[in-house]
């Protein structure tokens, strides 16, 4: 006998009608390589985290782990909370984001606009403190906890969804390099698996923003100026899963400057897109002429209006290519 499976709610569920995001060639420097960039900021909530939010909640719904009128609780100070707030609104369930104090007003207001609730923990406890509080709330309320930093469905969403889109969009269906910063690790792990399983001779390049500063509200990040790129939090990101991976250090100033250059080209992106693009240019140089390198533009600039990305006067990008 087949196990019970609850059908997804249908009324007004536009998420099931979303078309693939574009994969476009981008070259900021006329002398530099062309990089294939997945425009994930065009997802409904404005980031690539829509992928994992939809995948994890729909799976939980089918399996009976999430029920009509139920609740989702997740620790995230950024795009995942916004994506889960939207997906929860679409499915008619409640959502609570647990975040460290000090996150930008744009994020809190967006989550609340979707009907979500925000619980703040002390700034100094960071995301680790938020994770602990989210676990407590999930137990108390019997809520579904996606646990993005350890849930393999995070990477699986990109393996079976984002990666297949890229393979169908890129010329010849061939990828030589995939580049991303690591937060939960789900994006780069899932994309690498998709490309490797399809027979591509792919190398994973990990972009790291470097400033030499301490921890920020996102959690222990390499740089507090590039949100969402995290050191040591992910349980999905393991060396054995990506043999031959290469780490590329990028100054956070270069990442910010490049993000502004992309915005001036009409790409409404956040700092991590600048980080990914700079690292992808270096990856293309290392792989040599003819290499097709893929990266993602993870989120939109609107959630950074109160940060230095937008508040500071743009200057010309240095060392973009």
C-alpha positions in Angstrom: 0.0 0.0 0.0 1.3 3.4 -0.9 1.9 5.8 2.0 -0.6 8.7 2.3 0.3 11.8 0.3 -1.6 15.1 0.8 -2.1 17.1 -2.4 -0.8 20.6 -2.5 -3.3 23.5 -2.1 -4.3 24.9 -5.4 -6.2 28.2 -4.9 -3.9 31.1 -5.9 -0.7 29.0 -5.8 1.2 30.9 -8.5 4.5 29.3 -7.3 3.7 26.2 -9.4 3.5 28.4 -12.5 6.9 30.2 -12.2 9.1 29.9 -15.3 12.8 29.2 -15.0 15.0 32.2 -14.2 17.2 33.3 -17.1 20.8 32.3 -17.5 22.6 35.2 -19.2 26.2 35.9 -20.4 27.7 38.8 -18.5 31.0 40.6 -19.1 31.8 43.7 -17.2 35.3 44.1 -18.6 35.6 44.0 -22.4 38.9 42.2 -22.0 37.6 39.7 -19.5 35.9 36.4 -19.8 32.1 36.0 -20.2 30.4 34.5 -17.1 27.1 32.6 -17.3 24.9 34.2 -14.5 21.7 32.7 -13.2 19.4 35.6 -12.4 18.0 34.2 -9.2 16.9 37.7 -8.0 13.9 37.2 -10.4 12.4 34.6 -8.2 9.1 35.7 -6.5 10.5 36.8 -3.2 13.7 38.1 -4.8 16.2 35.4 -4.1 17.5 31.9 -4.8 16.1 30.9 -1.4 12.7 30.6 -3.0 14.0 27.3 -4.4 14.6 25.7 -1.1 11.6 27.2 0.6 9.2 25.8 -1.9 10.9 22.5 -2.2 11.1 21.8 1.6 7.6 23.0 2.4 6.0 21.2 -0.5 7.7 18.0 0.5 6.8 18.4 4.2 3.2 19.1 3.1 3.0 15.9 0.9 4.4 13.8 3.7 2.1 15.2 6.4 4.8 17.0 8.3 3.1 20.3 7.6 -0.7 20.6 7.8 -3.3 23.2 6.9 -3.2 25.9 9.6 0.2 24.6 10.8 3.3 26.6 11.4 6.9 26.8 10.1 9.7 28.1 12.3 13.2 28.8 10.9 16.3 30.6 12.0 17.5 32.9 9.3 18.5 36.6 9.3 18.2 37.0 5.6 16.7 35.7 2.3 15.6 32.3 3.6 13.2 33.8 6.1 11.7 36.1 3.4 11.3 33.1 1.0 9.7 31.0 3.7 7.3 33.8 4.6 6.1 34.0 1.0 5.9 30.2 0.5 4.0 29.9 3.8 1.6 32.6 2.8 1.0 30.7 -0.5 0.3 27.5 1.5 -1.9 29.0 4.1 0.3 28.2 7.1 1.9 30.5 9.7 5.6 31.4 9.6 7.9 32.6 12.4 11.4 33.8 11.6 14.0 33.8 14.4 16.6 36.4 13.8 19.4 38.3 15.7 18.7 41.8 16.7 20.2 44.4 14.3 18.9 42.9 11.0 17.8 45.5 8.5 14.3 46.9 8.7 13.7 45.9 5.1 13.9 42.2 6.0 11.7 42.4 9.1 9.1 44.5 7.3 9.0 42.2 4.3 8.5 39.1 6.5 5.7 40.8 8.4 4.1 42.0 5.2 3.7 38.4 4.1 2.0 37.7 7.5 5.0 36.2 9.2 6.1 36.8 12.7 9.7 37.8 13.7 11.3 36.8 17.0 14.6 38.5 17.8 17.4 37.1 19.9 20.3 39.1 21.3 22.7 40.4 18.6 25.7 38.8 20.2 24.2 35.3 20.1 24.1 35.5 16.3 22.6 32.8 14.1 23.7 30.1 16.5 21.5 31.7 19.1 18.7 32.0 16.6 19.0 28.3 15.7 18.7 27.3 19.4 15.7 29.6 19.9 14.0 28.2 16.7 14.5 24.7 17.9 12.8 25.6 21.2 9.9 27.2 19.5 9.4 24.4 17.0 9.2 21.9 19.9 6.8 24.0 22.0 4.5 24.7 19.0 4.9 21.4 17.3 5.9 23.4 14.2 7.8 22.2 11.1 11.4 23.3 11.2 13.2 23.3 7.8 16.7 23.5 9.4 18.3 24.9 6.3 21.9 24.4 7.5 21.5 20.6 7.8 18.5 19.6 5.7 19.8 17.7 2.6 16.6 18.9 0.7 18.3 22.3 0.6 21.0 21.0 -1.8 18.5 18.6 -3.4 16.3 21.5 -4.5 19.3 22.9 -6.6 20.3 19.5 -7.9 16.9 18.6 -9.3 15.7 22.1 -10.1 18.2 24.9 -10.6 20.9 22.7 -12.0 18.6 21.1 -14.6 17.6 24.6 -15.7 21.2 25.6 -16.2 22.0 22.5 -18.2 19.0 23.2 -20.5 20.0 26.9 -20.9 23.8 26.9 -21.3 25.2 26.4 -24.9 26.0 22.7 -25.5 24.7 21.7 -22.0 28.3 21.9 -20.7 29.6 23.4 -17.5 33.3 23.5 -16.6 33.1 25.6 -13.4 30.5 26.5 -10.9 31.1 29.4 -8.5 29.3 30.5 -5.3 29.8 31.8 -1.8 28.9 29.4 0.9 26.1 30.1 3.4 24.2 26.9 4.0 26.2 25.4 1.1 23.1 24.2 -0.6 23.5 26.1 -3.8 27.0 25.1 -4.7 26.6 21.5 -3.5 23.4 21.0 -5.4 24.6 22.6 -8.6 27.9 20.7 -8.5 26.1 17.4 -8.1 23.7 18.2 -11.0 26.5 19.1 -13.4 28.8 16.2 -12.3 26.0 13.7 -12.6 25.3 15.0 -16.1 28.8 14.2 -17.1 30.3 17.7 -17.0 34.0 18.0 -16.2 33.1 20.5 -13.5 35.2 22.1 -10.8 33.6 23.9 -7.8 35.0 27.3 -6.9 34.1 28.6 -3.4 34.0 32.4 -3.1 35.1 33.8 0.2 34.8 37.6 1.1 37.8 38.6 3.1 38.1 41.6 5.4 39.9 40.3 8.5 37.0 41.4 10.7 35.0 39.4 13.2 31.5 38.0 13.4 28.4 39.8 12.2 24.7 39.3 12.7 24.5 36.9 9.9 26.7 34.5 11.9 30.5 34.0 11.8 31.1 35.4 8.3 34.4 36.0 6.6 33.3 39.6 6.2 30.4 41.5 7.8 30.0 43.5 4.6 28.8 40.6 2.4 25.8 39.0 4.2 25.0 35.3 3.9 28.5 33.9 3.3 29.3 31.9 6.4 32.2 30.1 7.9 31.7 26.8 9.6 27.9 26.7 9.9 26.9 24.3 7.1 26.5 20.6 7.6 25.8 20.2 3.9 29.1 21.4 2.7 31.7 18.7 2.9 35.0 18.4 1.0 34.3 14.8 -0.1 31.1 16.0 -1.9 33.2 18.2 -4.2 36.6 16.7 -5.0 39.1 19.2 -6.3 37.1 22.2 -5.1 39.1 25.5 -5.1 38.7 28.4 -2.6 39.0 31.9 -4.0 39.4 34.8 -1.6 37.8 38.1 -2.7 38.2 41.4 -0.9 34.9 42.6 0.4 35.6 46.0 -1.0 36.0 44.5 -4.5 32.7 42.5 -4.0 30.8 45.6 -3.0 32.3 47.7 -5.9 31.4 45.0 -8.4 27.9 44.7 -7.1 27.4 48.4 -7.7 28.9 48.0 -11.2 26.3 45.2 -11.9 23.5 47.5 -10.6 24.6 50.2 -12.9 24.4 47.7 -15.7 20.7 47.1 -14.8 21.2 44.0 -12.6 19.4 44.8 -9.3 21.6 42.7 -7.1 23.0 42.5 -3.6 26.6 42.2 -2.4 26.9 38.4 -2.8 26.3 38.8 -6.6 29.4 41.0 -6.7 31.4 38.4 -4.7 30.3 35.6 -7.0 31.0 37.5 -10.2 34.6 38.4 -9.2 35.3 34.9 -8.1 33.8 33.5 -11.4 36.1 35.8 -13.5 39.1 34.3 -11.6 37.7 30.8 -12.1 37.4 31.3 -15.8 40.9 32.6 -16.0 42.2 29.5 -14.2 40.2 27.1 -16.4 41.4 28.7 -19.6 39.8 29.8 -22.9 36.5 28.3 -23.8 35.6 27.3 -20.3 31.9 27.8 -19.5 31.7 29.1 -15.9 28.3 29.4 -14.1 27.5 31.5 -11.1 24.3 32.9 -9.5 23.1 36.3 -8.7 21.4 35.3 -5.4 19.2 38.2 -4.4 17.8 41.7 -5.0 19.2 45.1 -4.0 16.0 46.3 -2.4 16.8 44.4 0.9 20.0 46.5 1.1 18.6 50.0 0.7 19.7 50.9 4.2 23.2 49.5 3.9 26.4 50.8 2.4 25.7 49.0 -0.9 23.2 51.7 -1.7 23.9 54.5 0.8 27.5 55.1 -0.4 28.1 56.9 -3.6 29.1 54.3 -6.4 32.6 54.3 -7.6 34.2 52.5 -10.5 34.7 48.8 -9.9 38.4 47.9 -9.3 39.8 44.6 -10.5 36.5 43.3 -11.8 38.1 41.2 -14.5 
